[in-house]
Amino acid sequence: MSDGRPDPRIHAWRSDLADTSLRGRVDATRFVDGVPARVRDGVVNLLRAPQQDAPADSQLLMGEPVLVFEETAEGWAWVQSRADGYVGWCASEGLDYSSPEPTHRVSALWVHLYPAPDIKIAPVGFAPMNALLTVADLASAGGESRAGGATAGGERFARLADGRFAVARHLQPVGKPSGDFVDVARKFLGTPYLWAGRSARGIDCSGLVQMGLVACGVHAPRDSDMQEEGLGALVNESDPEAWRRGDLVFWKGHVGIVSAPGMLLHANAHHMETVEEPLKPALERIAGAGLEVTSVKRL
């Protein structure tokens, strides 16, 4: 923050309550230690206040670890994500205090969660890309079925610790990253734009960058200003033709990915979806809205 106090987006403090680790750095009536938990549901909204119609600031994904600093009688929890540090309010019912350590990460846009190892049974849940799951063991499908013109009876399923099943090929062991973050980000093409979104059900500009990098084992802050400050090295070349694949282009409140020479990949409210479009016309359109490029960073 400009006044020297820790950024409350990524430090758990309010005037009435703060993380014990911030004692001496912030003023608060009470300091507490956060209680570890994990996200139980597929996607959980992180809100600015403990009410359903409060503005959304981010989302938590299944299996991500959090610290819980407060729970209310109305069913809200004030938490800090241990994945990217973001702080906010979420529904208490979306948290689990006893889930085991994850073993796998979702590498597809999302996986369906089945009550049995059979793709013809209706799923009972889903988990988005980069969700963290605990696999107990592997199993083959329970019976022969034809799906999409191919026999699916030999599909391997992962039995999860909670008893549900996911198609094994959609999971990667924790610590085994995907190879190329631009290719990962491209998977989100056509995904509806959603302010604060971090999944294929809806994603925003910085969420797209973060999800692509996290899949490749690179820690990325949540918001575009944090990414501009903390990711990569400054590219001094102002000519867009000199920008390389994988470079990040920043404006005030927005970020995009140079996905190929002369192309920009970004989730944006102009198209209301994730698109890949010619870079120069996009720069001109955004400049016409009063926003100039503030920096280009190279990872």
VOBA-1610 file (N, C-alpha, C; in pm, whole numbers, padded with zeros to 5 digits, always signed):
BEGIN
Met+00084-00120+00000Met+00000+00000+00000Met+00088+00125+00000Ser+00034+00236-00048Ser+00112+00360-00060Ser+00151+00415+00076Asp+00075+00380+00184Asp+00108+00432+00316Asp+00207+00342+00390Gly+00259+00241+00322Gly+00359+00154+00383Gly+00303+00033+00453Arg+00172+00026+00473Arg+00113-00091+00537Arg+00100-00204+00435Pro+00096-00330+00480Pro+00084-00443+00388Pro-00043-00436+00305Asp-00034-00479+00181Asp-00148-00482+00090Asp-00254-00577+00145Pro-00374-00528+00179Pro-00477-00614+00239Pro-00532-00718+00143Arg-00504-00705+00013Arg-00546-00809-00080Arg-00474-00939-00053Ile-00348-00930-00007Ile-00265-01049+00010Ile-00205-01058+00151His-00260-00982+00244His-00224-00992+00385His-00354-00987+00464Ala-00370-01082+00555Ala-00497-01093+00628Ala-00499-00995+00745Trp-00552-00876+00719Trp-00569-00781+00828Trp-00685-00687+00802Arg-00755-00661+00910Arg-00862-00560+00916Arg-00841-00485+01046Ser-00917-00380+01068Ser-00897-00302+01190Ser-00932-00383+01315Asp-01024-00481+01300Asp-01068-00559+01416Asp-01001-00695+01428Leu-00931-00740+01322Leu-00876-00875+01323Leu-00761-00885+01224Ala-00654-00955+01264Ala-00539-00970+01174Ala-00465-01099+01204Asp-00390-01143+01105Asp-00302-01258+01117Asp-00194-01228+01221Thr-00170-01325+01309Thr-00068-01307+01413Thr+00067-01268+01355Ser+00099-01318+01236Ser+00229-01289+01175Ser+00246-01143+01140Leu+00135-01066+01142Leu+00141-00924+01107Leu+00149-00833+01230Arg+00159-00895+01348Arg+00170-00815+01470Arg+00293-00724+01461Gly+00274-00597+01491Gly+00382-00500+01482Gly+00388-00430+01348Arg+00318-00485+01247Arg+00316-00421+01115Arg+00184-00351+01088Val+00076-00397+01153Val-00055-00336+01135Val-00120-00319+01271Asp-00217-00227+01278Asp-00296-00209+01399Asp-00425-00287+01385Ala-00455-00369+01486Ala-00579-00446+01486Ala-00619-00472+01630Thr-00748-00484+01653Thr-00798-00509+01787Thr-00756-00647+01837Arg-00751-00743+01743Arg-00724-00881+01782Arg-00637-00949+01676Phe-00542-01032+01721Phe-00458-01109+01630Phe-00483-01257+01654Val-00496-01334+01545Val-00521-01478+01558Val-00435-01555+01459Asp-00413-01682+01490Asp-00347-01773+01396Asp-00451-01833+01303Gly-00418-01843+01174Gly-00509-01904+01080Gly-00514-02056+01097Val-00632-02112+01076Val-00652-02257+01087Val-00646-02316+00946Pro-00559-02416+00922Pro-00548-02473+00787Pro-00674-02546+00744Ala-00710-02531+00618Ala-00822-02603+00558Ala-00794-02613+00408Arg-00878-02687+00338Arg-00871-02694+00192Arg-01010-02671+00133Val-01010-02629+00007Val-01136-02601-00062Val-01202-02733-00101Arg-01328-02749-00064Arg-01399-02874-00088Arg-01468-02875-00224Asp-01527-02762-00264Asp-01608-02757-00386Asp-01521-02724-00507Gly-01577-02744-00628Gly-01503-02721-00751Gly-01448-02582-00763Val-01535-02482-00749Val-01496-02340-00753Val-01573-02268-00643Val-01501-02193-00562Val-01563-02119-00452Val-01529-01971-00469Asn-01630-01886-00470Asn-01607-01743-00487Asn-01545-01683-00362Leu-01449-01593-00384Leu-01385-01517-00276Leu-01440-01375-00285Leu-01516-01335-00185Leu-01593-01211-00190Leu-01533-01104-00098Arg-01574-00980-00124Arg-01521-00867-00049Arg-01587-00852+00088Ala-01703-00911+00105Ala-01776-00900+00231Ala-01856-01030+00251Pro-01897-01060+00374Pro-01970-01183+00401Pro-02118-01175+00366Gln-02144-01158+00238Gln-02282-01155+00189Gln-02283-01195+00042Gln-02389-01262+00001Gln-02393-01323-00131Gln-02382-01223-00244Asp-02429-01101-00225Asp-02425-01002-00332Asp-02304-00910-00324Ala-02204-00946-00244Ala-02083-00865-00235Ala-01999-00882-00361Pro-01919-00782-00398Pro-01832-00795-00516Pro-01736-00912-00501Ala-01712-00983-00612Ala-01616-01093-00613Ala-01478-01038-00645Asp-01375-01088-00575Asp-01238-01046-00600Asp-01154-01157-00661Ser-01188-01281-00633Ser-01115-01393-00689Ser-01197-01519-00668Gln-01137-01634-00696Gln-01200-01762-00673Gln-01097-01858-00614Leu-01147-01955-00538Leu-01066-02063-00485Leu-01103-02190-00559Leu-01004-02275-00587Leu-01027-02398-00661Leu-01017-02519-00568Met-01088-02624-00605Met-01090-02745-00523Met-00949-02789-00484Gly-00932-02818-00356Gly-00806-02869-00306Gly-00705-02763-00269Glu-00726-02639-00310Glu-00629-02535-00274Glu-00630-02512-00123Pro-00512-02493-00064Pro-00506-02471+00081Pro-00538-02327+00118Val-00603-02310+00231Val-00635-02177+00284Val-00605-02175+00433Leu-00594-02055+00487Leu-00592-02033+00631Leu-00722-01962+00667Val-00792-02014+00766Val-00921-01958+00809Val-00898-01876+00936Phe-00932-01749+00930Phe-00909-01659+01044Phe-01037-01629+01121Glu-01151-01649+01056Glu-01278-01621+01125Glu-01390-01697+01055Glu-01483-01748+01133Glu-01608-01803+01079Glu-01724-01739+01152Thr-01829-01707+01077Thr-01946-01643+01135Thr-02059-01743+01153Ala-02153-01708+01239Ala-02270-01793+01261Ala-02356-01804+01137Glu-02340-01708+01046Glu-02420-01710+00921Glu-02359-01797+00813Gly-02245-01860+00841Gly-02187-01953+00745Gly-02082-01894+00653Trp-02015-01789+00698Trp-01909-01728+00618Trp-01774-01747+00685Ala-01670-01756+00605Ala-01534-01770+00656Ala-01445-01664+00592Trp-01364-01600+00676Trp-01265-01504+00627Trp-01133-01578+00616Val-01081-01589+00492Val-00969-01679+00466Val-00861-01610+00383Gln-00744-01674+00385Gln-00636-01635+00295Gln-00593-01758+00217Ser-00591-01746+00085Ser-00543-01855+00000Ser-00394-01874+00023Arg-00353-01997+00042Arg-00210-02025+00055Arg-00148-02051-00083Ala-00232-02052-00187Ala-00182-02070-00323Ala-00130-01938-00379Asp-00205-01829-00362Asp-00160-01700-00415Asp-00170-01586-00314Gly-00208-01618-00190Gly-00209-01518-00084Gly-00335-01434-00076Tyr-00429-01451-00168Tyr-00544-01362-00173Tyr-00635-01382-00052Val-00692-01272-00003Val-00775-01271+00117Val-00918-01235+00081Gly-01014-01298+00146Gly-01153-01262+00124Gly-01246-01354+00201Trp-01375-01336+00173Trp-01480-01414+00240Trp-01531-01522+00145Cys-01555-01640+00199Cys-01617-01748+00121Cys-01717-01821+00208Ala-01798-01904+00145Ala-01894-01986+00220Ala-01819-02093+00298Ser-01849-02105+00427Ser-01782-02203+00512Ser-01805-02345+00463Glu-01923-02370+00405Glu-01954-02506+00360Glu-01866-02550+00244Gly-01794-02457+00182Gly-01704-02492+00073Gly-01566-02533+00120Leu-01545-02543+00252Leu-01414-02575+00307Leu-01415-02711+00377Asp-01298-02773+00383Asp-01281-02903+00449Asp-01158-02894+00538Tyr-01174-02928+00666Tyr-01063-02919+00761Tyr-00988-03050+00778Ser-01027-03154+00708Ser-00966-03285+00729Ser-00924-03355+00600Ser-00921-03283+00489Ser-00887-03348+00363Ser-00739-03384+00360Pro-00705-03497+00298Pro-00565-03540+00293Pro-00483-03457+00196Glu-00353-03474+00202Glu-00261-03402+00114Glu-00287-03442-00031Pro-00299-03345-00123Pro-00323-03378-00264Pro-00206-03452-00326Thr-00239-03537-00422Thr-00137-03610-00496Thr-00133-03571-00643His-00244-03515-00694His-00255-03486-00836His-00317-03349-00861Arg-00287-03295-00979Arg-00342-03168-01026Arg-00422-03194-01152Val-00535-03125-01167Val-00616-03138-01288Val-00545-03066-01402Ser-00521-03138-01513Ser-00450-03081-01627Ser-00543-03049-01744Ala-00663-03103-01744Ala-00763-03068-01845Ala-00836-02940-01801Leu-00917-02883-01890Leu-00993-02764-01851Leu-01078-02791-01728Trp-01136-02909-01722Trp-01200-02957-01600Trp-01219-03106-01612Val-01240-03171-01498Val-01271-03314-01498Val-01407-03333-01434His-01480-03432-01487His-01604-03473-01422His-01571-03570-01310Leu-01646-03561-01204Leu-01629-03651-01090Leu-01749-03744-01085Tyr-01722-03874-01094Tyr-01827-03976-01106Tyr-01842-04053-00975Pro-01962-04107-00949Pro-01981-04191-00830Pro-01927-04332-00848Ala-01894-04370-00973Ala-01840-04503-01003Ala-01753-04489-01128Pro-01662-04584-01155Pro-01574-04575-01272Pro-01645-04612-01402Asp-01737-04526-01444Asp-01818-04552-01563Asp-01858-04418-01623Ile-01818-04391-01748Ile-01845-04261-01807Ile-01992-04241-01843Lys-02072-04346-01837Lys-02214-04333-01871Lys-02300-04299-01749Ile-02240-04300-01632Ile-02311-04258-01512Ile-02300-04106-01500Ala-02410-04043-01459Ala-02409-03897-01447Ala-02306-03851-01343Pro-02223-03754-01376Pro-02126-03702-01279Pro-02197-03640-01159Val-02127-03637-01047Val-02181-03578-00925Val-02101-03454-00884Gly-02010-03412-00971Gly-01932-03293-00942Gly-01831-03268-01051Phe-01751-03164-01034Phe-01646-03133-01130Phe-01531-03067-01057Ala-01414-03069-01120Ala-01297-03000-01067Ala-01228-02930-01183Pro-01194-02802-01169Pro-01135-02725-01279Pro-00985-02746-01291Met-00929-02699-01402Met-00784-02703-01420Met-00713-02643-01299Asn-00607-02711-01258Asn-00522-02673-01146Asn-00585-02700-01010Ala-00705-02760-01008Ala-00757-02811-00881Ala-00665-02922-00833Leu-00661-02943-00703Leu-00573-03042-00641Leu-00657-03155-00582Leu-00628-03278-00625Leu-00706-03395-00584Leu-00615-03497-00518Thr-00673-03581-00435Thr-00600-03690-00371Thr-00645-03821-00432Val-00555-03888-00503Val-00586-04015-00568Val-00549-04129-00474Ala-00647-04219-00450Ala-00623-04336-00366Ala-00562-04450-00446Asp-00619-04475-00566Asp-00566-04579-00654Asp-00628-04563-00791Leu-00587-04649-00885Leu-00639-04647-01021Leu-00728-04768-01043Ala-00831-04751-01129Ala-00922-04859-01160Ala-00965-04848-01305Ser-00997-04961-01368Ser-01052-04959-01503Ser-01202-04940-01496Ala-01260-04898-01609Ala-01404-04877-01616Ala-01477-05006-01583Gly-01594-04988-01523Gly-01668-05104-01477Gly-01730-05187-01587Gly-01751-05132-01705Gly-01816-05207-01811Gly-01789-05146-01945Glu-01811-05226-02052Glu-01789-05176-02186Glu-01898-05078-02225Ser-01859-04966-02285Ser-01956-04871-02338Ser-01891-04802-02455Arg-01973-04764-02552Arg-01920-04694-02668Arg-01955-04547-02656Ala-01853-04466-02667Ala-01874-04322-02653Ala-01791-04252-02758Gly-01855-04165-02835Gly-01782-04091-02936Gly-01723-04181-03044Gly-01782-04297-03065Gly-01736-04387-03169Gly-01621-04476-03125Ala-01581-04469-02998Ala-01470-04552-02951Ala-01512-04625-02825Thr-01459-04743-02806Thr-01489-04819-02686Thr-01420-04757-02566Ala-01497-04730-02463Ala-01442-04661-02346Ala-01425-04754-02227Gly-01449-04882-02244Gly-01442-04974-02132Gly-01304-04985-02071Gly-01197-04959-02150Gly-01062-04971-02098Gly-01008-04844-02036Glu-01089-04739-02029Glu-01042-04612-01972Glu-01002-04631-01827Arg-00889-04576-01791Arg-00845-04584-01652Arg-00905-04469-01573Phe-00951-04501-01456Phe-01006-04402-01365Phe-00918-04390-01242Ala-00916-04271-01187Ala-00851-04249-01058Ala-00960-04247-00952Arg-00947-04337-00853Arg-01039-04332-00739Arg-00984-04233-00639Leu-01064-04134-00607Leu-01021-04029-00517Leu-01042-04068-00372Ala-00976-03997-00283Ala-00986-04028-00141Ala-01128-04012-00089Asp-01209-03929-00154Asp-01348-03910-00109Asp-01444-04011-00170Gly-01391-04107-00248Gly-01475-04212-00304Gly-01525-04186-00444Arg-01505-04066-00496Arg-01547-04036-00633Arg-01436-04076-00730Phe-01470-04072-00861Phe-01377-04117-00964Phe-01359-04009-01070Ala-01237-03998-01122Ala-01206-03906-01230Ala-01126-03980-01335Val-01144-03942-01463Val-01065-04003-01570Val-00918-03972-01546Ala-00836-04075-01539Ala-00698-04060-01497Ala-00616-03975-01593Arg-00646-03981-01723Arg-00564-03906-01819Arg-00579-03756-01804His-00679-03709-01728His-00699-03566-01706His-00624-03514-01584Leu-00544-03601-01521Leu-00471-03563-01400Leu-00321-03577-01421Gln-00246-03493-01351Gln-00100-03501-01350Gln-00054-03509-01205Pro+00048-03589-01176Pro+00101-03589-01039Pro+00145-03449-00997Val+00120-03416-00872Val+00169-03289-00818Val+00320-03284-00836Gly+00370-03173-00885Gly+00513-03161-00909Gly+00554-03196-01050Lys+00458-03243-01131Lys+00487-03270-01272Lys+00414-03164-01355Pro+00480-03055-01390Pro+00412-02944-01457Pro+00385-02971-01605Ser+00292-02896-01661Ser+00270-02894-01805Ser+00389-02822-01870Gly+00400-02832-02003Gly+00521-02784-02067Gly+00525-02639-02109Asp+00415-02583-02158Asp+00419-02451-02220Asp+00296-02371-02177Phe+00321-02259-02110Phe+00207-02187-02053Phe+00120-02121-02159Val+00176-02086-02274Val+00095-02029-02382Val-00002-02134-02434Asp+00046-02257-02454Asp-00042-02364-02499Asp-00151-02391-02397Val-00116-02387-02269Val-00217-02407-02165Val-00321-02295-02170Ala-00275-02171-02179Ala-00368-02058-02182Ala-00460-02065-02304Arg-00409-02116-02415Arg-00491-02128-02536Arg-00610-02221-02516Lys-00599-02314-02422Lys-00711-02405-02396Lys-00836-02329-02353Phe-00816-02208-02302Phe-00929-02129-02253Phe-00995-02045-02363Leu-00952-02057-02488Leu-01015-01981-02595Leu-01166-02006-02596Gly-01242-01899-02604Gly-01387-01910-02604Gly-01449-01912-02467Thr-01367-01922-02361Thr-01421-01920-02225Thr-01484-01784-02197Pro-01605-01781-02143Pro-01668-01652-02113Pro-01583-01569-02017Tyr-01582-01438-02041Tyr-01513-01347-01949Tyr-01592-01339-01819Leu-01522-01353-01708Leu-01585-01340-01576Leu-01489-01267-01484Trp-01531-01151-01438Trp-01451-01077-01342Trp-01423-01167-01222Ala-01297-01178-01184Ala-01251-01260-01070Ala-01246-01408-01102Gly-01277-01449-01226Gly-01282-01590-01260Gly-01146-01654-01276Arg-01138-01783-01240Arg-01014-01858-01250Arg-01035-01998-01310Ser-01144-02016-01385Ser-01170-02148-01440Ser-01234-02137-01578Ala-01251-02252-01642Ala-01312-02255-01775Ala-01460-02223-01772Arg-01519-02209-01657Arg-01657-02162-01647Arg-01663-02010-01654Gly-01550-01946-01645Gly-01539-01801-01654Gly-01405-01758-01601Ile-01337-01669-01675Ile-01201-01631-01638Ile-01177-01485-01674Asp-01089-01420-01597Asp-01053-01282-01631Asp-00909-01278-01682Cys-00861-01158-01715Cys-00731-01147-01783Cys-00616-01200-01698Ser-00610-01159-01573Ser-00501-01205-01488Ser-00520-01350-01445Gly-00645-01394-01437Gly-00671-01535-01408Gly-00619-01624-01519Leu-00631-01580-01643Leu-00581-01657-01757Leu-00430-01673-01748Val-00360-01563-01720Val-00215-01569-01706Val-00177-01659-01588Gln-00245-01639-01476Gln-00213-01718-01357Gln-00236-01866-01381Met-00349-01905-01439Met-00379-02047-01459Met-00279-02112-01555Gly-00239-02038-01660Gly-00141-02092-01753Gly-00007-02115-01686Leu+00037-02020-01605Leu+00167-02032-01540Leu+00165-02137-01428Val+00059-02140-01349Val+00050-02238-01241Val+00056-02379-01296Ala-00012-02404-01409Ala-00009-02536-01470Ala+00132-02577-01509Cys+00218-02479-01533Cys+00356-02506-01574Cys+00453-02494-01458Gly+00400-02490-01337Gly+00486-02489-01219Gly+00544-02355-01184Val+00488-02247-01238Val+00539-02112-01211Val+00440-02039-01121His+00486-01994-01005His+00399-01917-00917His+00365-01784-00984Ala+00239-01745-00978Ala+00197-01618-01036Ala+00101-01548-00941Pro+00121-01419-00915Pro+00027-01343-00832Pro-00110-01339-00898Arg-00209-01292-00823Arg-00348-01298-00872Arg-00385-01183-00964Asp-00351-01059-00928Asp-00400-00944-01004Asp-00296-00894-01103Ser-00342-00824-01206Ser-00251-00782-01314Ser-00143-00686-01263Asp-00176-00597-01168Asp-00072-00506-01118Asp+00035-00583-01041Met-00006-00686-00968Met+00090-00771-00897Met+00177-00848-00997Gln+00115-00896-01104Gln+00190-00968-01206Gln+00289-00877-01277Glu+00247-00754-01305Glu+00336-00660-01371Glu+00458-00631-01284Glu+00436-00623-01154Glu+00546-00594-01062Glu+00635-00716-01038Gly+00575-00834-01033Gly+00648-00950-00985Gly+00693-01052-01087Leu+00646-01044-01211Leu+00679-01146-01310Leu+00778-01094-01414Gly+00878-01173-01446Gly+00963-01150-01562Gly+01052-01028-01554Ala+01117-01004-01668Ala+01208-00889-01682Ala+01150-00792-01785Leu+01176-00665-01765Leu+01120-00562-01851Leu+01177-00573-01993Val+01087-00566-02091Val+01127-00561-02232Val+01130-00414-02273Asn+01246-00366-02311Asn+01262-00223-02342Asn+01220-00189-02485Glu+01199-00290-02569Glu+01162-00267-02708Glu+01014-00227-02717Ser+00988-00108-02771Ser+00851-00058-02781Ser+00780-00105-02907Asp+00854-00158-03004Asp+00795-00204-03129Asp+00728-00340-03105Pro+00595-00350-03121Pro+00526-00478-03098Pro+00580-00593-03183Glu+00638-00562-03298Glu+00691-00668-03382Glu+00811-00737-03319Ala+00872-00671-03220Ala+00988-00729-03152Ala+00948-00811-03030Trp+00820-00805-02995Trp+00777-00882-02879Trp+00768-01029-02914Arg+00805-01115-02820Arg+00816-01257-02846Arg+00698-01336-02788Arg+00683-01455-02840Arg+00583-01548-02786Arg+00608-01568-02637Gly+00503-01552-02558Gly+00513-01566-02413Gly+00533-01437-02338Asp+00563-01327-02410Asp+00573-01198-02342Asp+00437-01157-02286Leu+00439-01089-02174Leu+00316-01038-02112Leu+00307-00888-02136Val+00192-00845-02187Val+00169-00704-02218Val+00072-00648-02113Phe+00110-00538-02050Phe+00030-00481-01941Phe-00024-00344-01976Trp-00147-00322-01936Trp-00211-00192-01932Trp-00257-00170-01788Lys-00304-00054-01755Lys-00362-00034-01622Lys-00488-00120-01611Gly-00484-00220-01526Gly-00599-00306-01504Gly-00617-00417-01605His-00517-00442-01690His-00534-00547-01791His-00399-00609-01826Val-00403-00736-01870Val-00283-00805-01914Val-00321-00903-02025Gly-00231-00917-02123Gly-00250-01012-02231Gly-00119-01085-02258Ile-00128-01192-02335Ile-00013-01277-02366Ile+00016-01268-02515Val+00140-01240-02551Val+00181-01251-02691Val+00189-01401-02721Ser+00094-01452-02797Ser+00082-01596-02819Ser+00158-01643-02942Ala+00190-01551-03031Ala+00266-01577-03153Ala+00306-01440-03206Pro+00403-01433-03297Pro+00439-01302-03351Pro+00316-01228-03406Gly+00292-01109-03351Gly+00180-01027-03398Gly+00043-01070-03349Met+00036-01159-03246Met-00094-01207-03196Met-00102-01186-03045Leu-00222-01156-02997Leu-00247-01132-02855Leu-00357-01227-02806Leu-00328-01298-02699Leu-00424-01388-02634Leu-00464-01324-02502His-00593-01301-02482His-00634-01239-02356His-00784-01260-02332Ala-00818-01267-02203Ala-00957-01266-02161Ala-00995-01120-02141Asn-01104-01077-02206Asn-01133-00934-02200Asn-01282-00906-02209Ala-01321-00792-02153Ala-01461-00754-02148Ala-01511-00694-02279His-01421-00662-02372His-01465-00614-02504His-01533-00727-02580His-01469-00843-02586His-01529-00959-02652His-01613-01042-02556Met-01597-01020-02426Met-01662-01097-02320Met-01626-01246-02328Glu-01502-01272-02370Glu-01450-01408-02374Glu-01299-01403-02393Thr-01237-01519-02387Thr-01094-01529-02416Thr-01076-01542-02566Val-00996-01453-02625Val-00977-01452-02770Val-00827-01443-02801Glu-00796-01481-02924Glu-00663-01459-02980Glu-00684-01373-03103Glu-00624-01255-03105Glu-00650-01159-03212Glu-00521-01090-03253Pro-00520-01028-03373Pro-00400-00954-03416Pro-00361-00849-03314Leu-00234-00842-03284Leu-00184-00758-03176Leu-00202-00608-03203Lys-00159-00560-03320Lys-00160-00416-03344Lys-00301-00357-03342Pro-00400-00418-03409Pro-00536-00363-03398Pro-00588-00364-03254Ala-00550-00466-03176Ala-00592-00471-03036Ala-00530-00355-02958Leu-00402-00328-02982Leu-00335-00216-02916Leu-00404-00084-02951Glu-00439-00069-03078Glu-00505+00055-03122Glu-00643+00069-03058Arg-00717-00041-03051Arg-00851-00035-02992Arg-00843+00000-02844Ile-00751-00063-02774Ile-00737-00038-02630Ile-00688+00105-02606Ala-00596+00151-02691Ala-00549+00290-02678Ala-00664+00387-02702Gly-00754+00351-02795Gly-00870+00435-02823Gly-00963+00448-02703Ala-00955+00349-02613Ala-01035+00355-02491Ala-00961+00428-02379Gly-00843+00483-02412Gly-00769+00562-02315Gly-00661+00487-02237Leu-00629+00366-02281Leu-00529+00286-02210Leu-00408+00260-02298Glu-00294+00302-02252Glu-00169+00277-02320Glu-00094+00165-02249Val-00011+00094-02322Val+00070-00011-02264Val+00161+00049-02157Thr+00162-00011-02039Thr+00247+00038-01931Thr+00380-00037-01924Ser+00380-00162-01967Ser+00506-00237-01973Ser+00484-00367-02047Val+00596-00426-02092Val+00598-00561-02149Val+00702-00637-02068Lys+00666-00755-02017Lys+00756-00835-01936Lys+00783-00969-02003Arg+00906-01013-01991Arg+00948-01141-02052Arg+00985-01238-01942Leu+00926-01355-01943Leu+00948-01454-01838Leu+01083-01522-01857
//
